[in-house]
Amino acid sequence: MLKLRLLNSIAPAYFFTATTVTFALQFYFFIPAIFENADARINSSTLLHGAFFLFLILNALGNYVMTIRFPAASVQGAVPLVCSPRCSDHVDAHYLLNGHHFCKLCKKVILRRDHHCFFTGNCIGNRNMRYFIMFCVYTSTTCLYSLVLGVAYLTVEHSISFENPLTFLTLLPLSIGYFFLGAIPGLQFFIVLMLYVWLGIGLTCAGFCCQQILLVARGQTWCQLRKGQVVQTRSPWRRNLSDVFGRQWVLGLFLPVQTVGRVQDHAADQKDS
């Protein structure tokens, strides 16, 4: 449990550090270097790329904050805590409470608990699932966009050709060797490391996003899927998505705003119990 609590603190710090580093690399190195020696047309492209990156990263941070701000804690918090005989101390440790769960890390009764997210430091459930999905969408898009510009920067500044697909596979081990031999500067080596960080985070978040959308459409949670629990009364997939994304779901695709009202939350809580 101590290791899980430590991870619960380190993961958000890692996320904010990676976000700050990505922001600095984009605006101080990538965009200026790729579009330098520019005429008015290229300057417009610079502004366009800068604005687009700001849109991505602000939505990623905004949905991250909303995921934390609207936790999935049940409004029926007075339910007595009865431990399940199969309760364990693993990542998905929980108590079964008439369809609710009690998270040992959050110390709260969770409504339709899906899983505990260490990057946000709280559980993902009915109330913050929409924000979590959009957080994954914009984080993966930001990372993959940064990956593309990082590759372009290495091509322009360091004349590294990526025409051969094997170049990216061998880039990291070769960069490690050249760095310790003093053949490449530290900044170039750091950018190469960040390319692989962006690739890993981007693919992971994209996988999480696809998985969660599929589960939401089926009216099922990851916790239920792992335990092999079958949803007895399944609603149509459109209604399941509407319960999570709200009626103003189009607005939620572009802005990190609340699209699911408290009335829906309370109704979902009553239904889940």
Buried (B, 14 or more C-beta within 10 A) or exposed (E): EEEBEEBBEEBBEBBEEBBEBBBEBBEEBBBBBBBEEEEEEEEEEBEEBBEEBEBBBBBBBBBBBBBBEBBBBBBBEEBEEEEEEEBEEEEBBBBBBEBBBBBBBBEBBBBBBBBBBBBBBBBBBBBBBBBBBBBBBBBBBBBBBBBEBBBBBBBBBEEBEEEEEEBBEEBBEBBBEBBEEEEBEEEBBBBBBBBBBBBEBBEBBBEBBEBBBEBBBBBBBBBBBEEEEEEEEEBEEEEBBBBBBBEBBEEBEEBBEBBBEEEBBEEBBEBBB
